[in-house]
Amino acid sequence: MKPTSIKTFVAAMAVTTMATATLFFPASASASSRDNDETRFANVVNPTLPRSVTFAGQKFDLDNSDYYERLDRELTAMTFTHGTTLLTLKRANRYMPVIVPILKANGVPEDLVYLCAIESNFNPLALSTAKAAGLWQFMPSTGREYGLEVNDYVDERYHPIKATEAATKYLKDAYARYGSWESVAASYNAGMGRITRELAAQGTDSAFDLWLPQETMRYPFRLLAMKIILEHPKEFGYRLRADQLYQPYDYYVVPVNSPVDSWADWAKEHGMTYLQLRTLNPWIRSSSLPNKSGKVYEVFVPKKKSLTRSNRNKDVYNHDWVVK
């Protein structure tokens, strides 16, 4: 700004400020009426916390003031992050029917699905700045350690089924070490090595009672907050109709055990677009597949009726998610 224009700028700002003040506080309004006017802002209601919360079969008493305040922080933040929480709820209808049966079949409590929810918000294409990927946010090395193929052509961290199966192996390994699911959750964020060292050094058997970096201290309580909201979303102001939930994909499987020179051509031959192929198979990471080993890949191909909203079923995984 030129020095000669400062006075003009200040004068203009003064006029604007007076106009704004008049808009919100007309001259005819008394000081008391201004103080009592509640129509200019929406009411903000603090989320109500339960007296206790149960996670993976264990009850945690929120009379503990530290637990209460840490959960209150996460529940408040999650409740009022409307867009992200609403999308998580919509996607839950698509992915919880896939994830929960795999957890149960592998002896992992159903509540661990909420770990997946806070990791990726049920976005199968999620990729962190640290290069953790997919619904379960595996790092490349950890994904490979638990049996996932990760390379330039195939990345099974993005495969909802295979990544969930790998996650159950990790979760069971961690539970065998700690014997508490909240400590398992903390280790998913900080790593088993870190949590093991800190539990020993601080003389406790629960990650809830550890002094850790803030992100890890918050993590198990974010898990609890997500469970509370996704189990009772209407209590937190989320109102959805059944047709607004994202539906599970309806597909059939085509095995591929040879190289694919062009996935776009392959998709066209199977009656779909390349976009549809990549959407249903996010583990495909390139336009071709060398597959020199002859490994069998199961490729999901959408059924025609699933490509339009009018022909799809309106399945609801949890009827507490929707208004009648």
N, C-alpha and C positions, 0 to 999 in steps of 0.2 A: 504494500500500500504506500502511495506517495505521502510525504509529510503534510502537504497542503490539503490532503483529503481527510485528515483525522477528525477535524472539527465537524465536518459535514457528516462523517460516519457516526460520530457520537450523537449528534442531533437526531439523525434518522433512527438510531437504536432507541433513543428516549421516547420518540413518538410511537415506535412499535411496542415498547414495553407498556406504555400507558394504554394503548389500544387493547393489548392482551389482558391487562388488568381489568379494563372495563368489560371485556367479554365475559370473564369469569366472575367478576364482582361488580355488578352494575352499581352506579352511584346511589340508586334508590335503596339498595340492600343495606340493612343494618349490620353492624359487626357481629351481633349474636346470630343473625340468620346465616351469615357467611360461615360461621363456625359449625352450625347445625346442619348445613346443606350436605346431604349424603347422596345426592343424585349424580354428582359429577364423576364418580368412580364406581366400578363394580365392587361388590362386597368380596373380600378375600377371607375364606373360611379355613382355619387351621385344621389339618387332618387329625382325626381322633385316633389315637393309638389304643390297641387292646391292652389288657392288663398283663397278658402273656402271649407268647407266640410259639407255635410248634413248628419245628423244622426237622424233617427226616426222622420223625418219631420222637424227638427230644423236645421237651418243653422248657422255654426260657422265660423266667420271671422278669417283667419289666419294672418291678419295684426297684430294681437295681438302677440307680439314677444315671450311671454311665451308659448302661445299655439303652435306657429310655432316650437319652439325649442323642446318642449316636444313631438310633433308629429314626427318631423324630427328624433329624437332619436329612436323612436319605429319603424318607417318606415325603417330606415337604418338597424337596427338590424334584423328586420323581413325579409327584402329583401335579406340579405346576409346570413341568416341561411337557406341555400338552402334545405338541406334534410328535415328539419321539415316543412318548408313552402310548399315544393313540396308534401309531404305526406298529409298535411292538405288539399291541393287543390284536390288531387286524392280522398280522403275520402269524401270531400264535395259533390261529385257527388252521393255518396251512401246515405248520411244522410240528406242533405238539402231537398230532396224531401219528407222525413219523417217529419222533424222538422218544416219547414216553414208553411205547411198547419195547423199544430196544433197551432202554434203561431197566425196565422191569425184567426182561428176559435175561439180563446179565447181573441181576441181583443188586442193582443200584437204586436207591430210593427215588421215587417219582419227583420229589421236590428238587432234585438236582437239575431238572429241566430249566429252572429259573437261573441257574448259573449260565446256561446257554443264552438265556434272554438278556442278561446284563452284559455278557461278552459281546454280542453282535446285534442285539435288538431283533433277533431272528432274521437278520439279513444275510443270506448265504454268500453274498459277494463282498462282505465286510473285509476291509484290509486296513490294518493299523499302520501308523508311522513306523512301528518297529518290525513291520512285515509279518505280523500274525494275521492269519487268513481264515475265512469261512465262518460258519455258524459258531464253531467252538474256539475260534481264534488260536489255532495251533501255530507255533513257530515252525519253520521248515525242519529244523533238527529234531524237534519233539515229534512232529508228524511222522517223520521217517522212523524214529525210535519205536513208535507204536503202530508201525506197519503200513503207513500211507505212502503211496508213490508221489513224489514231488519232483517235478522237472519242468522243462520249458514246454512240454507237450501235454502233460497230464499232471494235475495237482489235486489229489484226492482230499486235501484239506477243504476244498470247496464242494465235496460230495456229501450231501446231507446224511445219507445212511452210513457210509464208510467212516466219515469223520465222527459220527456219534458212536459207532462201535469202537473206534480208537479212544474216544473220550471215556467210555466205560472202563477200559483197561487202565487208563491213568487213574481214574477216580478210585477204582478198587485197590490199586497199588498204594495210593496215598492213604486210604482208609486202613489198610493192613498195617501201615506204619503208625498212624495217629489214633485210630479208634474213635474219632469224632468227626462228624461231617462238616462242622464249621471250620475245623482245622484243614480239612481236605479242600474246602473252598478257598481259604487263605493261601494254600499252597498252589492252587491253580493260578493265582495272581502273582505270587512272589517266588514260586518254585519250592520243591520239597526240601532242597538243601537249606534254604534260608529259614523256613519254618521249623525244621528239625533243630537247627542250631539255636534258634531263639527260644523255643519251648524248653530246651535243656538249660540254657543260660539264665532264663527268667523264672525257672522253677514252677511252671504251670502246665496244665495238660489241655488247655483250650486256647485257640487263637483269639477268642473274644477278649481274653485277658492279657494279651501281649501288647507291649509298646513297640510299634513298628512304624515305618514311613506312612504318612497319612493315607495314601492311596490304598495300601494293604489293610490298614486299620478300618477303613470305610467299607472295604469290599464285602465282607460277610453281612454287613448291615444293609448294603445295597441289595444283596440277595434276598434278605428278609423283606425289604420294602417291595421288591418286585413281586414276590409271592403274595403279599397282602393285597396289592393293587390288582394283579391278574386274577386273583380268586374272587375279589369283590369290587370290580371296577365301577359299578353304579354308585357305590358309597363314596367314591371320589370324583363324582361328576361326569363320568364317561358314559355316554348314551349312544349305543350302536344298534342298528337293525341287522338282522341276519344277512341281508343282501349286501351289507357293507363290509363284512368280514372277507378276507382273502381265502379262496377255496383251495383245498389240496389239489395238486396236479393229478389229472386222470390220464394215464399213459399205458403203453405196452412196451415190452423190452425187446430190443434187437441186439443179439450178440455180434460183436465185431472181433475177429481174431487175425486180421490181416492189416497191412498198411492201408491208410486212407490218404490218397493224394490231395484231395480237396474235400473238406467237410461241407463246404457250401454245395458242391455237386451231390454229395451223399445225402444231404438234407433234402435237396430237391427231388432226388430219386425216391425218397421216403415220404413225399407229400407234405413237406413243411419248409419254412424258410430257415435260413442260417440263424437268424435271430431267435426263432423258436427252439432250434437245436441247442444253442448256447444257453438259453434261459433255463431249459429243463436239465441241461448237463453242464453246469458251471465248472466242472472239473476239467473240461476240454479247454486248453489254454493256448491253442495255436490253430491255424487254418488247416493243418495237416497232421497226420499221425504216422511216424515211421514204423513202429511196432515190429521191429526185427525179430523179436523173441516169439511172436505169435501168441502173445497174451490175450486172453478173452476179456473184452470190455463190454459191459452191459450198457447200451445206449437207450435212453428213454425217448420214446416217440409219442407225441400227444395224440390222444383220441380226438377225432374231429369235433365231437360235441363239446369238448372241454375248451374249445377256442373261442366260444361266444358266451357271454353272460346269460343270455336267454335260455340256452340249452343246458347249462350246468346245474348240478344239484346245489341246494342252499344248505349245505351241512353246517352244523354248529357243534363244535367240540365241547363247549361248556355253555349251557343255556343261561348261566348267570352273567354271561358277557353281553346279552342282548336285551332290549326292551321288548315287551310283549306286543 
